[in-house]
Amino acid sequence: FYIMTNSRSFAPERAAEANDTIARRLKGVAKRHGRRLSVISRSDSTLRGHYPLEIDVLARALQDHDDDEIAGEIASSSMIDGQIIIPFFLEGGRFTINNVHYVADGTELIPAADTPFANDAAFGFTKSNLSEYVEEKTRGRYPRDSVESITIDDVRLGGPDAVRSKLSKLSGMRPCIVNAVTLRDAQVFALGLLDAEEKDGKRLLVRSAASFVQARIGLPKKPILSASVILNNNNNGNNDSKNGDTNDEDNRNGGLVVVGSYVPKTTKQLESLLKLEGLETIEFDVADLVGDTAGTRDGDASSTSDAILGRVQKAIASGKNTVLYTSRTLVTGSSPAESLSIGNAVSRALVSVVSNLEVRPRFIVAKGGITSSDVATEGLGIRRAVVLGQACP
């Protein structure tokens, strides 16, 4: 099961607290039921986020003993032997080859540090080679030469036994990066990891994207969702079902697309979307919002959101599919913490619109990692959900 935290939007202190709480609760439940834990710290944009903070906190909280610990102490090697870093994400076009992580752009593979993702105001990085990335992010705690690597040859020629052999030598939270290009690579690695855990007693924490999770739990690939499922015309995800939970009035309403992500790829997708006919398009000006929040302009953030809300409700009620998107000019702060604060202010404004809707959209699509999480949990109040599948290739 997944526990969604949206921790990338948190300040470091809050992210640490969330991971510590989750880990300690998981450990308590596992102990009561006599079950072993397998913990994966999962983020599709794996190189952007609170690393190594979250892995350190998870390791410290999952230790077997309950001794009082010095705040900030690095996790004891008596608990976690290795931290596995596998940012491979097939659907997102993210591959690791010869220890270098790439992002696909059409038919071209771009080293991750040369993409706009590396310029993240809060979580930027300068290294595409993952050994060097670990050294950079841990500020030298783990030098590049100390980082183990599972190569493509290990996976494809040596198989699970070669993977197990390398993992069995890990100790003291030593980082290990995993090269992978296909789901089969991730599946072979997962078999080796399972053997290392079960046969050698190794204790490993994983930092990964979604594809490794699929490989680790043996989740079969599902077909792309049909339009009827996406439009919520049945409850069970069965394309042949005629049972629904929407009324005729809801079906006459327009849908809502909320776009918060500012990266260039999202902007290109947004530009294509806005070319479609019959849409109501509403821009949320981030500079105005930030000015309202900071008190440098007349008015306030709530009045800005209220004005946008009225336009969105009117459009949805008239049957128009509505696109609510943030302005494309990136607004950042003078520090990573301030940039995170600005991002959270923007997210709260978008969430305010969704949560205060008095008409029910025929569908809601949210674009952007933080935006999607906040729209679901804060805007719609979702506490538990079943993931039906993938909407498009």
Buried (B, 14 or more C-beta within 10 A) or exposed (E): EEEEBBBBBBBBEBBBBBBBEBBBEBBEEBEEEEEEEBBBBBBBBBBBBBBBBBBBBBBBBBBEEEEEEEEEEBBBBEBBBBBBBBBBBBBBBBBBEEBBBBBBEEEEBBBBBEBBBBBBBBBBBEBBBBBBBBBBBBEEBBEBEBBBBBBBEBBBEBBBEBBBBBBBBBEBBBBBBBBBBBBEBBBBBBBBBBBBBEEBEBBBBBBBBBBBBBBBEEEEEEEEBBEBBBBBBBEEBEEEEEEBEBEEEBBEBBBBBBBBBBBEBBBEBBEEBEEEEEBBBBBBBBEBBBBBBEEEBEEEBBEBBEEBBEBBBEBBBEBBBBBBBBBBEBBBBEEBEEBBBBBBBBBBBBBBBBBEBEBBBBBBBBBBBBBBBBBBBBBBEEEEEEEEEEEEE
